[in-house]
Amino acid sequence: MEQQQDKRTLHFLRKHIDELFAGGATMVARDPVTLLYEGQTLRVKQGMLVGYSGLLDLIEVVSDAEWRDAQQQLYAQELDEAVRSLEGQSGPNGMGQPVSDS
């Protein structure tokens, strides 16, 4: 029987990713390869395994309905803040605040 040649490259990276899988990592995307491991997002970029921290690690997978509700609440809060800001800048009849003589 003929032995097939291994076409894979980056053998050390592949071994490391296999160890992450053994440790509980899960693949969430294939292109680019993206893993979740112990609350971190790890992505293969240009032959390296890159970890993302900060906001990306705080993102939770939620249903579309939950996301829309959260987005609508955020927009409503931002609109309320903008309206309050404008109300504070204008006086009666939309005119500017009277200037103090003191």
Backbone bond lengths (Angstrom), bond angles and torsions (degrees), N, CA, C in turn:
res aa  C-N    CA-C-N  psi(-1)  N-CA   C-N-CA  omega(-1)  CA-C   N-CA-C  phi
1 M - - - 1.447 - - 1.528 109.04 -
2 E 1.338 116.37 139.29 1.444 122.68 -177.13 1.528 110.85 -81.54
3 Q 1.317 117.33 138.02 1.464 121.37 -179.99 1.522 108.73 -87.81
4 Q 1.334 115.94 130.06 1.459 120.23 179.66 1.522 110.06 -81.15
5 Q 1.318 114.99 142.44 1.448 120.42 177.62 1.520 109.28 -82.34
6 D 1.332 116.80 135.27 1.463 121.68 179.01 1.527 108.99 -73.29
7 K 1.328 117.31 121.12 1.455 121.83 -178.33 1.532 111.98 -90.67
8 R 1.311 116.98 -5.27 1.451 119.91 -178.94 1.521 111.06 -68.87
9 T 1.309 114.21 151.24 1.460 121.32 172.74 1.520 107.09 -121.85
10 L 1.298 116.83 175.62 1.468 122.20 177.57 1.533 111.10 56.95
11 H 1.324 115.88 54.03 1.459 121.33 -175.76 1.530 112.98 -60.66
12 F 1.339 117.41 -37.40 1.464 119.31 -179.41 1.527 111.36 -68.18
13 L 1.332 116.49 -37.26 1.462 120.23 176.76 1.523 109.67 -64.81
14 R 1.320 116.74 -44.47 1.468 121.11 179.33 1.533 110.55 -60.29
15 K 1.339 116.55 -42.53 1.464 120.33 178.81 1.526 110.63 -63.03
16 H 1.326 116.16 -42.21 1.464 120.29 179.53 1.531 111.03 -63.49
17 I 1.336 116.86 -42.96 1.464 120.47 178.86 1.520 110.42 -64.72
18 D 1.324 117.72 -39.32 1.465 120.71 176.06 1.533 111.08 -60.19
19 E 1.332 116.60 -39.42 1.470 120.55 177.44 1.527 110.87 -66.05
20 L 1.335 117.40 -37.13 1.471 120.19 176.63 1.527 110.40 -64.30
21 F 1.352 116.57 -42.02 1.473 120.05 176.44 1.527 110.29 -59.26
22 A 1.321 116.32 -43.43 1.470 120.58 179.72 1.525 110.74 -63.49
23 G 1.333 116.02 -29.12 1.466 120.90 179.72 1.512 113.86 -87.20
24 G 1.343 117.89 1.62 1.461 120.21 175.03 1.513 115.62 112.49
25 A 1.321 118.58 4.80 1.461 120.61 178.41 1.519 110.36 -67.31
26 T 1.313 116.19 150.73 1.458 121.19 175.72 1.520 109.20 -125.79
27 M 1.325 116.05 145.05 1.460 121.22 178.43 1.519 108.28 -88.56
28 V 1.329 116.41 128.31 1.461 120.67 179.74 1.528 112.17 -110.55
29 A 1.342 117.67 -13.91 1.465 121.23 175.98 1.523 108.59 -155.37
30 R 1.331 115.23 153.27 1.462 120.05 -179.25 1.524 113.04 -103.49
31 D 1.315 118.60 -27.77 1.461 119.90 -176.26 1.518 109.67 -135.09
32 P 1.297 119.68 95.74 1.460 126.38 -0.23 1.525 110.72 -78.26
33 V 1.322 116.25 159.02 1.461 120.96 178.80 1.524 107.65 -60.42
34 T 1.335 115.50 123.20 1.461 121.85 -178.19 1.517 108.48 -130.44
35 L 1.325 115.93 129.09 1.463 122.35 -178.35 1.520 110.16 -119.51
36 L 1.323 114.98 151.86 1.465 121.32 167.72 1.512 106.72 -111.69
37 Y 1.336 116.30 126.93 1.453 120.46 -178.58 1.521 108.94 -145.01
38 E 1.326 115.78 117.15 1.463 122.57 179.28 1.519 111.85 49.30
39 G 1.336 116.28 46.31 1.456 121.44 176.55 1.510 115.31 79.71
40 Q 1.328 117.89 1.79 1.459 121.12 179.44 1.520 110.28 -106.56
41 T 1.312 116.07 147.05 1.452 122.22 173.62 1.512 107.57 -97.59
42 L 1.322 116.39 123.77 1.462 122.36 -179.01 1.519 108.34 -120.47
43 R 1.337 116.54 132.79 1.460 120.14 -177.35 1.524 109.59 -132.86
44 V 1.338 115.58 139.71 1.466 120.33 176.61 1.525 107.74 -83.47
45 K 1.325 115.27 120.01 1.465 122.27 179.05 1.514 108.53 -132.19
46 Q 1.311 117.58 122.02 1.460 124.08 176.34 1.533 111.95 48.82
47 G 1.322 115.54 44.45 1.459 120.82 175.87 1.517 114.94 79.99
48 M 1.337 117.14 9.43 1.461 121.14 179.00 1.520 109.49 -124.04
49 L 1.302 115.58 152.80 1.453 121.44 175.11 1.519 107.34 -95.56
50 V 1.320 116.09 112.80 1.457 121.98 -174.37 1.515 108.94 -107.73
51 G 1.336 116.39 130.52 1.457 121.69 177.30 1.508 110.29 -96.62
52 Y 1.326 116.31 137.38 1.453 122.04 177.81 1.511 107.97 -108.49
53 S 1.309 115.87 132.43 1.461 119.32 178.12 1.515 108.61 -122.70
54 G 1.298 115.96 -175.96 1.455 119.83 179.18 1.511 110.89 80.27
55 L 1.330 116.10 -134.57 1.453 120.89 -173.10 1.522 113.73 -62.90
56 L 1.322 118.10 -36.54 1.466 119.02 -179.38 1.520 111.73 -61.06
57 D 1.338 117.61 -34.14 1.456 120.11 179.80 1.527 112.14 -73.84
58 L 1.341 117.45 -17.87 1.457 120.74 -179.12 1.519 112.80 -88.18
59 I 1.325 116.03 -13.62 1.465 119.72 -177.20 1.518 109.93 -73.03
60 E 1.315 116.12 129.48 1.453 122.47 177.66 1.515 108.08 -108.13
61 V 1.296 117.01 146.44 1.455 119.68 175.75 1.526 107.37 -75.56
62 V 1.326 115.76 121.26 1.464 121.10 -179.93 1.520 108.70 -128.07
63 S 1.305 115.48 162.07 1.463 119.23 179.09 1.523 109.50 -70.65
64 D 1.321 115.98 159.70 1.461 120.96 179.93 1.519 111.68 -57.91
65 A 1.339 117.75 -39.79 1.466 121.18 -178.73 1.525 110.34 -64.55
66 E 1.321 117.48 -43.16 1.460 120.45 178.75 1.525 110.21 -63.43
67 W 1.329 116.70 -41.54 1.463 121.04 -179.55 1.529 110.43 -63.56
68 R 1.348 117.16 -44.77 1.464 120.77 179.36 1.517 110.72 -61.50
69 D 1.344 117.31 -43.28 1.465 120.82 179.55 1.526 110.93 -61.38
70 A 1.322 116.54 -45.57 1.468 120.59 179.86 1.524 110.24 -63.88
71 Q 1.323 117.11 -40.09 1.457 121.43 -179.98 1.533 110.62 -65.65
72 Q 1.318 117.31 -42.17 1.462 121.09 178.84 1.525 110.78 -63.98
73 Q 1.319 117.87 -40.66 1.458 120.85 178.04 1.524 110.87 -63.26
74 L 1.322 116.38 -41.43 1.460 120.56 178.79 1.528 110.54 -63.37
75 Y 1.320 117.25 -45.50 1.464 120.64 178.84 1.528 110.73 -61.72
76 A 1.329 117.48 -41.84 1.464 120.98 179.57 1.528 110.64 -62.50
77 Q 1.332 117.60 -41.54 1.460 120.94 178.22 1.525 111.03 -63.95
78 E 1.328 116.76 -43.46 1.461 120.33 179.68 1.525 110.90 -64.55
79 L 1.334 117.47 -39.83 1.458 121.07 178.10 1.520 110.39 -64.93
80 D 1.332 117.95 -44.28 1.458 121.53 177.78 1.527 111.39 -58.63
81 E 1.337 116.60 -43.29 1.465 120.61 179.13 1.526 111.02 -63.88
82 A 1.331 117.24 -40.41 1.461 120.94 179.50 1.524 110.61 -65.32
83 V 1.326 117.27 -41.99 1.466 121.39 179.19 1.526 109.96 -64.42
84 R 1.333 117.75 -45.40 1.477 120.70 178.67 1.521 110.51 -61.07
85 S 1.308 117.08 -39.04 1.458 121.42 179.40 1.520 110.66 -63.80
86 L 1.334 116.44 -44.28 1.465 120.02 179.24 1.522 111.61 -68.08
87 E 1.333 117.42 -37.89 1.463 120.60 178.63 1.523 110.97 -63.00
88 G 1.312 116.69 -34.76 1.459 120.62 179.21 1.512 112.87 -72.58
89 Q 1.343 118.04 -19.67 1.457 121.73 -177.77 1.517 112.98 -92.44
90 S 1.318 118.90 -15.27 1.459 119.99 -176.43 1.523 110.30 -121.07
91 G 1.305 114.50 145.85 1.460 121.41 179.52 1.507 110.07 -94.29
92 P 1.340 117.58 -157.01 1.464 121.27 179.19 1.528 111.22 -61.49
93 N 1.302 116.62 147.45 1.458 124.49 178.80 1.526 112.73 57.35
94 G 1.332 117.47 26.26 1.457 120.28 176.78 1.523 113.69 75.54
95 M 1.325 117.85 3.85 1.464 120.69 179.31 1.515 109.03 -82.41
96 G 1.315 116.38 158.13 1.460 120.88 -179.84 1.524 111.14 -65.86
97 Q 1.300 116.51 163.43 1.450 121.92 178.54 1.532 109.43 -61.49
98 P 1.313 117.30 141.14 1.475 118.49 178.09 1.530 109.19 -63.95
99 V 1.311 115.12 143.57 1.440 121.40 179.78 1.509 108.56 -82.75
100 S 1.313 117.76 133.33 1.461 122.42 -179.96 1.523 109.21 -75.11
101 D 1.331 116.01 138.31 1.481 121.77 177.80 1.513 111.52 -80.50
102 S 1.303 118.79 -12.04 1.460 119.70 -174.67 1.490 112.61 -80.25
